[in-house]
Amino acid sequence: MRRTIEKNTEIYEIMKKIYYDRKTKLYDWMGNLITEDNHRTYHHIVKAEEQRENHESDIPTLENGALLGKRSHEQLHRIEHLDKELYIAWNNLFREINDTRDVITDELWEKVFELKDLTERIDKKHSKKLKL
């Protein structure tokens, strides 16, 4: 079931700003195509739970967010359990993208697609093990 983010809410406005600032119309930040079935979601780079544990606000912000398609978001959280270093590498890349405060550069897209290839290999390898 698709969870729709209501317009004019704080999270909607933040996602809209990230979308327009970074000019990511076709792809999410993990290099996957955005479609009607793979809608954009907001990924907390530092998890909301961790923010609360550190007595920080867990309100979504531009600096702590990445725009991921639904499937990418699910894949990233699978990777978190399969390969913590890769999960950290993704979040570091998301921070790097945010630090530019501008359109995602070709150099950053190259990094996205390098991590995407690695992520898909690990995800595929793990899913084969589950099917055995």
matplotlib code that plots the C-alpha trace (Angstrom):
import matplotlib.pyplot as plt

x = [0.0, 1.4, 1.7, 1.1, 2.8, 0.2, 1.0, 2.0, 3.3, 6.8, 8.2, 6.5, 8.1, 11.5, 11.3, 10.1, 13.1, 15.5, 13.9, 14.2, 17.6, 19.2, 17.2, 16.6, 13.6, 14.1, 16.3, 16.6, 19.8, 20.6, 20.4, 17.0, 14.2, 11.3, 8.0, 4.4, 5.1, 8.4, 7.6, 10.0, 10.5, 12.5, 15.5, 16.9, 20.7, 21.0, 18.0, 15.3, 15.7, 19.4, 18.6, 16.1, 18.6, 21.1, 18.5, 18.4, 15.3, 14.2, 12.2, 13.2, 15.7, 17.4, 20.8, 19.7, 17.6, 18.0, 15.4, 15.0, 12.5, 10.4, 12.4, 15.7, 14.7, 13.8, 17.0, 19.1, 17.7, 18.3, 21.9, 22.2, 21.9, 24.0, 26.9, 27.2, 30.2, 28.2, 25.3, 27.7, 29.2, 25.7, 24.9, 28.3, 27.6, 24.1, 25.9, 28.3, 25.4, 23.8, 27.0, 27.0, 23.6, 23.2, 22.5, 24.1, 27.3, 28.5, 31.2, 28.7, 26.5, 29.5, 29.9, 26.1, 26.4, 29.5, 27.7, 24.6, 26.5, 28.1, 24.7, 22.9, 25.6, 25.4, 21.6, 21.4, 24.0, 21.9, 18.6, 20.1, 21.1, 17.5, 16.1, 18.3]
y = [0.0, 3.4, 5.9, 9.3, 12.3, 15.1, 18.4, 21.4, 19.3, 19.8, 16.6, 17.3, 20.8, 19.4, 16.7, 19.2, 21.5, 18.6, 17.5, 21.0, 21.8, 18.6, 18.3, 14.6, 14.1, 10.6, 8.9, 8.6, 9.0, 5.3, 5.5, 3.8, 5.1, 6.8, 5.5, 5.6, 2.2, 3.4, 6.7, 9.0, 8.6, 10.6, 8.6, 9.8, 9.7, 9.7, 7.6, 9.3, 6.8, 7.7, 11.4, 10.9, 8.8, 11.7, 14.2, 15.7, 16.7, 13.9, 16.4, 15.8, 18.4, 19.1, 18.2, 14.8, 13.7, 11.7, 11.1, 7.4, 5.5, 3.1, 0.0, 1.7, 2.6, -1.1, -2.3, 0.2, -1.2, -4.8, -3.8, -2.3, -5.8, -7.5, -5.1, -2.4, -0.8, -0.4, 1.1, 3.6, 4.3, 5.1, 7.5, 9.2, 9.7, 11.1, 13.6, 14.5, 15.2, 17.3, 19.2, 20.5, 22.1, 22.1, 19.8, 16.4, 16.4, 13.8, 12.9, 12.2, 10.2, 8.0, 7.3, 6.5, 4.0, 2.4, 1.8, 0.7, -2.0, -3.3, -3.1, -5.1, -7.8, -8.2, -8.1, -10.6, -12.9, -12.8, -13.5, -16.5, -17.9, -17.4, -19.4, -22.4]
z = [0.0, -1.0, 1.8, 0.3, 1.8, 2.2, 0.5, 2.5, 5.4, 6.6, 5.1, 1.8, 1.6, 2.5, -0.1, -2.7, -1.9, -2.2, -5.5, -7.0, -5.7, -6.8, -10.1, -9.6, -11.8, -13.2, -10.7, -7.0, -5.1, -5.4, -9.2, -9.6, -11.9, -10.2, -11.4, -10.2, -8.5, -7.1, -5.6, -3.7, 0.0, 2.5, 4.0, 7.3, 6.9, 10.7, 11.8, 13.7, 16.6, 16.9, 16.8, 19.7, 21.6, 21.3, 22.4, 18.9, 17.0, 14.6, 12.5, 8.8, 7.5, 4.2, 5.6, 7.0, 4.0, 0.8, -1.8, -2.4, -4.4, -2.3, -3.6, -3.1, 0.5, 1.1, -0.5, 1.6, 4.8, 3.6, 2.9, 6.4, 7.8, 5.1, 4.7, 7.3, 5.6, 2.3, 4.2, 5.8, 2.3, 1.0, 3.8, 3.4, -0.2, 0.6, 3.0, 0.2, -2.2, 0.5, 1.1, -2.5, -2.0, -5.7, -8.7, -8.4, -10.4, -12.9, -10.5, -7.7, -10.2, -11.0, -7.3, -7.1, -9.9, -8.5, -5.2, -7.0, -8.8, -5.6, -3.8, -6.5, -6.4, -2.6, -2.7, -5.5, -3.8, -0.6, -2.4, -4.1, -0.6, 0.6, -2.4, -1.8]

ax = plt.figure().add_subplot(projection="3d")
ax.plot(x, y, z, "-o")
ax.set_aspect("equal")
plt.show()
